[in-house]
Amino acid sequence: MKEFQIISAPFASGLAWLINILLELDVRCTHVSTNKDGTHWGPGDEGRIRIGDYSFAHLRWHLPVLRERREFTFREPIEVFWEHRLDLARHVHRPTLLYVRDPRDAIYSLYRRDYAHSLSFEDYLRRPDIWPDHFPDMFQLPPPETWACFHWFWMHLSPLPPVQAMTFESMRAEPVARIEEVLRFLGVDRTRAEIESALAASTFERARQTMVELEQQTGRNFLTARRGKVGEWKETYSEEALRCFDGPANEVMRIFGYVPAPAKGDSDGVSASRAFGPSSDAGVIDEIHKSRNMLEAGGGPRVIENLEHAVQIAPHDGPSQVSLAALRTAVKWTCRIASGTPANPASGVAVFDSLHGFVERFREEPAIRQCVLAMENSGLAPRAGREPQLLEAGVNGFNLVAYGGRYIALSQSAGAVDLTAAGPQVLDGLRARGALLESESLSNLKRLLSTSPKARRTP
C-alpha cells in the first residue's frame, strides 16, 4: 500500500474539510493521533472497511461523512495519514501535502472557538503555548511564531520527505480544480461529477448540523464547525494584533504568497521582518559541526550531553549564549521529532538543519530569544542551593522560577516570596491554596498551570 501524508499547523486550517471530501471520494485517510495500535480501520461487512470505535468517537465531531456511514469501500491501495504533527517527518518515504491557511484567519478562528471566553485576542497572540496534543514540550512560542516555525520546518525539510504546499484560500476559490490537483498528487482519478458531489456533502451547513445533532445526543458542547471566511482578519484585527505578526510570521507568510498587512505607521506599507545572520563565533560553529556529525551517526543523546557542557561554560550574556541556546533548542527538538527514524540518519540531519535554521535566523526576536533561553534552563537541572532564577513572568498569573533542583510556579497574587527564607509552613500554605506548584520539568509545570483547578481559581 502506498502511503502519503497531509499536514497542517494546529490552528483552524480547514484540514478536516479536505479530509471529509477525500473520504466522500473513497480515499482511505487515517488520523494519526486516534490510530491507536493500528485500530483506525478494521474489517467491515461484505469486504468493506470499518472505522474503529476510538477513531469514530473523536472524528465524528469533525467529519460529517461519519454521520451517514462507518464503512467504506476504498478503491485504491493507498493510505493518507493526516494530522498537525511534526514527527511525521520521520516517514521520509511519504510524499507530503502541506495544507496552509493565512495565519491571521487560522489563528483567529481557533481563538474564537477555544479561547475567546477566557482571554483577550491580543493576550492570546502573545501567550506562549506548548501544544501537548501535537508536539509535546516543543516550541513554547506564541501563536504567530508557532505558525511560522511549523511551516518553516516543513518547507525547509524537503526533499526528505518531498513536500508540496496548497493553500486553503485557493481551495475555496477553485474547489474542483484544487481537489483534482490533490487527487493527482495521490495518483487517484475521479470524475468531475464525483468531485462536485463530495464537495456538496462537505459544506459548512452539513458540518454544523452534524455538530448540533451530536450535542443533542451527548449533552456535550464541542464547537468544531465555525464559518470563518477568507480575509476575516481584515475586519477583526486591531493594530496591536497585527503587530504580533512582525518578524518570523511575516517572512514565512511571504513563502506562500500572503502579503503582511501594515500596522499604522509602517512607512513602506509592510511590517519589516527582522532576520539575523548565522553566528560567527568559532566555538558555536564548532558545536554545530559536532552536533550534525553526532546526529548523522545516530547519537542524539550524546549531542545533548555535549551541548549541556557547552552551554554551561558559555558566557552568560551576548550573542554566543543565545546562539548556543538556539543550537541546543534545535538539537532537543530534533531528538524529539526524529527519534526512531528508520534506517535514514540523513533525515535526522535534515530535521536539525531546518529547525536550527529557524531559531538561529530569528534568535534575537523577543519570542524566539525567550523560548531558546527557557529551553536552555529547562534542560539544565537547577542545582540545590543556588539562588532562585526567574525564568518567565506572568504565565497564567504565575512567575516560573528554577530553584532547589525543581521548577516552581509562584502566583503573582502571593506577593514577594523569598524561597531561600520561607519555611515549610509558608510553602505548605501556598501549596494548599494553589499559589505554589512545582515539578522536575518546566514543560510539566506549565501543564499543571493549565489543568490545576486550584491554579485556575487563584487570582
N, C-alpha and C positions, 0 to 999 in steps of 0.2 A: 504494500500500500504506500503510495507516495504521500509525503507529508508537507504541509505548508503551515504558516502561521500569520495571523492578523493581529496586530497590536495597536494600542493607543494609550495615551497618557491617562492617569487615573482621575480624569475630570469628565464632565458630561460631553463626550465627543461624538455621540451618535453611533458608537460601535455596535450596540445591541440592535439597532435598526438595521444595519448592514447584515449582521448575522441572521436576523429573522428572515430577511429576504433570501439569503442563501439556503436556509432550511426550507423555506417555501419552495425553493427550486431543487430540493432533494440533494443538497450538497452536505456531506457529513461534517459538522462543526462541533468541536469538543472544547468545552470550557475548562481551562487548565485547573483552576482552583477548586472546582467541585468534582474533578475526576479522581475521586478517592479510590486508590488501589485499582485503577482501570475500570471502575464501575459506571462511568458516564453512559456507556452504551452496553446493551446486553441483548440476548435473543428475544424476539417477539413472536407473534403468531404468524404462521404461514410464510416463514422466511424473512419477515420484516425485522427491523432493528428497533429496540425499545429503549427510551431514555431511562436511566436508573432513578430510583426514588430520591436519593440525596440531591442529585443534579436537578431533577424536576421540581423539588420543593423550593429551591433557590431561584431557578431560572424562569419559572412560570410568571414571576413578577416582572420580568424584563422582556420576555419573548411571547408576544400574543399568539404565535403559531402553536404554542403548547396549550392554549385554551381549547383547541379543536382536536389535537391529536398528540399521542405519546409515541406512536410507532411510525417509522419512516422506511421508505424503500430507496436507499441511496444507489444512484445509477453508476457511479464511477468508483474505482478503488483508490480514493484519495481521502485524506483526513486533514481538516483545517483546525489547528489549535488557536484559541483566542484568549486574550487576557490583557491586563495592564502591567505586565511584569517585565523586569529586566533580565531575569535568569533564563528567559527563553533564548537569550544569546548563546547559551550552551549548545543549542541544536543547529550547528553550522550547516547541516545538510538541508535545512528547510528554507526555501525561498520565503521572504518576509514582506508583507504589505504593512506599511506604517500608515495608519489612518489618522489624519491630522485635522484639528479644528482650530480656528482662530482662538488663541488662549484667552482673549478678553471675553469672548462669549462662553467658552468651555468652563472657565473658572467661575464666572458669574452664575452660570446655570447650576453648577454644583453647590455654590454658596446658597442660592435661593432654596435649593432642595434640602440641604442638610444643616446649614449653619445660620441662616438668617434670624432664627428665633433666639440665638444666644450671643451674637456679637455683630458689630457694625461691619460693613463690607471692607472699609479701609483697614480695620483691625485684622480682619481675616487675611487680607492681601499681605500684611506684614508679619503674620504669625508663622513661625517655623513648624513643620509637621514631619512625622517620622513614617507615615504611611504603613502601619503594621500589617495591613492585609495584602500589600502588593510587593514591597521590597523592604522587609523589616530592618530596622536600625539604620536605614540609609537616608541620605540627603539632609534631613533636619534643616530644610530650606523653606522659605515662604512659597506660596503657590506659583508666582511668576517665574522664580528661579527653578522651582521643581519642574515646571513645564519645559523650561529651556534646557535643563540638564538631561531630561528624559529624551528629548528629540535630538539634541546634540549627540548623545550617546549612540543612538541608532543610526543617524546619518553619517557618523564618522566611524562606524563599525564595519560597514560594507567594505570588501566583499565577503566577509565572514560573519554572518551569512549575507547573501545578496539581498539588498533592501530596496524596495520601490515604495514611493510615497504617493498618497492620494488624499485630497482634501475633502472634508465634509461639505464645504461650500460648492465645490464642483459637482459633487454628488447631488446636491439639492438642485443645482441649476440645470443639469442634464442627467437625470437619474437613469434613463435607459442606456445611454451611451456609456456612462461610468460603470454600470453593472456589467455591460458587455465587456468592458475593459478588465474588470475583476475576474470574470469568467475566463477570459483569455489567459490571464495570469495563472489561473488554476488549471488550464487545459480542459475546460468544460464548455460544452456547446448547448445552448438553449435557444428556443425560438423567441422572437420579439413578443409574441402573444403570451408566452410563459413568463417572460420578464415583467411585462405590464401587469399580469395577474398577481405575481409575487409582490410587486410594488403596491398594488391596491389592497393587498392583505396585510401590509406592514405600515399603515398610516398611523399618525398620532392618535386619531379618534379610536382606532381599534386597540391601540396600546392603553389608552386611557380607560376604555370600557373594561378591558381585562383587569386593570388595577382596581377599578370600582367594585367589580364582582368579587375579586379576591378579598377586598376589605370587608365586604358584606359576609363572605363565607367564614373568614378567620377572625374578624374583630380587630385585626392589625391595621395600623395606618402607616403604610410604607410607600411614600411618594417616589415613584420611579419614572413616571411619564410627565414631562413638562414641555410645553410648547415654546421652546426657545427658538428665536429666529436669527437668521444671518444678519450680522451687524447690530444686534441688540445693544451692544456696548455703547454705541453712539448716542443712545437715548438714556442710558443709565449711569454712565461713569462720571464721577467728579474729576476735577483737575488733579486732586490729591491721589485718586485711584489710578489715573493714567500715569502719573509719575512713578508708580510702583513697578512699571514695566521698563523703565530706563535700564540700560545695561544688558545683561545676557539675554533677557526675553526679547528685547528689540532686535538684537543681532540674529537670533535664531529664527524669529518671525520672518526675516527677510529671505531666509533659505527657501521658504515655502511661498513667497510672493506676497506676504502680508506687509502692508506699509504701516509702520507705527504712527499713531496719531500724535501730533504735538500737544503738549500741555501749554497753557498760556505762558507766553514769554520766550518760547523757543524761537530763536532768530531765523533758523533755516527751515522751519516748518516740520522738522523731525527731531525728536529727542535723541541726543547723541548717545551712542553706546561706548562705554569705556573699556577698552581691552588692554592688557598688559603683556609685554613680550616675555619670552622664556627667561628663566633665571640664568644669570651669567656667573653665579657663584660656582667655583670649581668643585667644592665639596658636594653641593647639591647635584651637579651634573654627574659626578661620580656615583652618587647614590642612585640616580635614575638608571644608569647603565647596569649597576649591580642588580637593581630590582627587576629590570626586564630580563636579564640573564637567568635569575633565580626562578622567575615565573615561567620562563620557557622550559626550564628543567623540572617544572612541577613542584617547586619548593615554596609554595605560598606562605606557610607558617614561618619559614626561615627568613623570608623577606620582612615580615612584620617584626620579628625579633631583631633583625639588623637595624630596622628603622627606629625601633624603640630606643636603641642606643644612640643613633644619630640625632634624634630629636632631643634627647636628654642633654647632649653635650653642645647643642646648637645655642647660639646667642638667644637671649630671652626677648629680644626685640629686633626690628629691622627685617629686611627682605629675606634673609637666609632662613629665619624662623618660619615665616609664612610660607615660603617655597617648600621647606621640608615638611611642614604640616600639610600642605596641599598634596605633596607626593605621598605622604603616609596615608592620607584620606583616600587617595586613588587606589593605593595598594589594598587597603582594608575593604573597600567596595569591590575591587576586582576579585578578591578571595571569596567574598560572599556570592558574587554573581557567577564566577567561572568555576567554582569548586565542583569537582566531579565531571568536568568536561571530558568526554571520552576521546582518547587517542588523538587529540589535536591541541598540543600545547600552544600552537600559534594563535588559537582563538583566545586563550588567556592573555596573551600579549596584546592582541587587538583590543580586548576589553580595557586593559590597563591604559593603552595609548589613547583611547577615546576619552576615558574618564579623566586621566591626568591632563590631557589637552584642555578639557573644560575648566577644571579647578585652577590650573596654572594660568590660563589665559585671563580669567576673571578673579584672580586671587585677591585683588585689592578692592573689589566690590564689597560693600559692607556686609551683605548677607552671606557671601561666599567666604569672606575672611572670618566672620564669626563662626560659620559652620566648620571650617577646617581646623580652627583653633579649638573648638569644642570637641571635635573628633580626636584631636591630639590628647586633650585632657581625659576623654572617655577611655582611651586605650592605656594611658599611664596610670596605674592604680595609685590613688592618693596614699601617701605614706602616713602612718600613725605618728602623731606628734608634730607634724608640720602645721604651719599656720593655715587657717581656713582660706580657701581660694574661691572667690566668686566666679562662677562660670557663665551664668546667664541671669539676667534680672527680669522680673515681670512676666514669667511664664505662667499663665493662668492665675496671676496674683501671687506667685511664689518666686523666691530667689533660689537658684540652684547653686549649691556650694559643694566643693570637694574638701573633705576633712576626715581625719582619723581612719583612713582606709576605706571610707564609704562616700557615697554621694547623697547629699541631704537637700531636701526642699523645705524652705522656711517660708511660711506665709508672711507676706508683707504687712498684714494686719497685726502681726505679733510684735511689731516694732523691732528695735535693735536687740539682737540676742547674741551674747558673747559665748560662742560654743566652747572656748577654752576655759571659761569660768563657770558655765552653767552646770549645776549639779544634777543628779539623777531625777530628783523630784521635779525640777523645772522642765527637763526634757520629757519626762513621762506625762506631765500635764499638757505640753504642746502636742504630743502624740495623741493623747486621749481626745482632744478636740479637733484633730485633723489639721493642725497648724504645722506639723513636722512629719515629713515622710522620708524614708531612707531606703537605699538599695546599694548593692555592689555594682550596679550597672547604670550608667547615665540614661541609656535608652529605656530601661525598665522603669526608672524613676519617672520619666515622662509619661510612660503608660499608666503608672499609678496615679499620676496627677489627673489624667483624663478619665479614669474609671472609678476612682475612690469617691463614694458618696459624701464622705466627710470633707474631703478636699473640695468638692464642688460646692458644699454649703458654706465653706469658710469665706468670709467677706474679703 
